Amino acid sequence: MHILVARRGPARMKPLENMYCLRCKREIESGHKSVAVYMFAQTVGIKPRQKSTAHRISFCPQCSVSLAMGLPPEGALNMAAWDMIRDLVSSDPSLNDAAWENLRGVVGLLSTGEEESQSATTGPSDAWVNFRRAG
């Protein structure tokens, strides 16, 4: 899927790149919930000042929450990005809500929690177990 964007007139229509989650490679469509990390480099204390182009790195809500809950990654740049994502995940529950919303839509099996409160009165169920015994 290509999205066209007009840049100062219809003669300059150009397709935007499809975004993908850096971690799971799931496509993130324009307007869908995600976390974007923008990176650029700039010289400091050196004349003339130079700036690199900005690069956008995207993560789907599930990977954002998963990354924030996990151990810190190796490397200084990875660590800096991890700290920023952890700040986002811990500052407001909306990113966690978006991750669960997407998981319910993809899997279609996750409950909202209401069923668990009802089953607490009737006792535990092993209906979720689906395995075969070897041998």
N, C-alpha and C positions, 0 to 999 in steps of 0.2 A: 504494500500500500504506500503510495507516495502522496504527500500533501503539498500543494502548491501555495507559495507565498508571493504576494506582489510586493516588489520593492520599487517604489516611486514609478508606478505606471504598469500597465498590463504587458508591456513589451519585455519586462524583466522578470517574468514568472520563472521560478526555480524550485525544484522539489527539495523539501527538507529531508534530511536523513532520518531513517527509522531509528528510534531509540530502543536499546536493549539493556536489560539489567546486566551490570558488569559481572555479577556473581552467578546467576542462574541462566542467563541468556534469554530470558522470557521477554517478548516484545512489549514495550510500553507505548501505547498509543497516545497521540497528542491529547492533552486534557485529562488523561487518567492520573490517578494518584501515584506519586513516586517521590523519591528523595534525589535531588541533584546536588552533586558536589562540583563546584567550578574551581578549576586550577589555572593559575597563570603565574609566570615568574616576572620579577621586576628587579632591576639593579637599584642598589641603594648606595649613596655616597660616591657614585661614579658618574662623571659627566661625559657624554650626554646620557641621560636616563633612557634605558631601553626596557621595553615590555614585550613579552611573548604574547601570542594569541591565547585566548582563554579556551580551555577544553572543558566540556561537560561530561561528567561521569554520572550515570543514573543507576539507582537501585530501586527495585520494586519494594512495596511496603513489607512483605514477608521477609525478604533478605535484609532489609534495614533493621528490623526488630531482631532477627536472628543474629546479625553481626553485633548489635549492641549488647546482646545478652551473652555473647561468647567471650572467649579469651582474647586479649589484645594481639593483633597480628605482628609479624616481624617487620622491622624497618621503620624509619622515622616518618616518612610520608604516609605510610599505611596507618601508623599510630595516630598521626594528626587527624586524618580523615575519620578514623574510628572514634576518637574523642568527640568530634563534631557530631557524628551520627548518634552517639550515646547521649549527648546533650539534647538532641531533638527528640529522641525516643522517651527520655525521662522527663522532659519539660511539659508535655501535654499528652493525654491519652488518645488523641485523635489518630496518631500514626499507628498505634497498637490496634485501635478499632478498625482502621483501614486494612491492616494486615489480616485480621480475623474475618472481616467482610469478604476479602478476596479469597481466603482459604475456604470459607463456606461455599462461595460461588463455584470455585474450581473443583473441590472435592464433593460438595453436596452431602457430606456425611457428618459434618461437625454440628453439634447441637448448640443451641443458644444458652444452655444451662438450665432451662425450665424443665426439660425432661429428666435431668438428674435429680432435681428436687422432688419430683413426683415419684421417681424410682426409689428414693431413699426410704419412703414409707412402705413400699412393697418388698424391699430387700434387693440385694445386688443381683445383677444378671450377667451371665457369661455369653450373651448373644453376640457380643462384638468379637469373640474369639473365632478365628477362622484358620485352622491349621490341620495338618494330617500327621499322624504318628508314623515315624519311620519303622520299617520292618514288617 
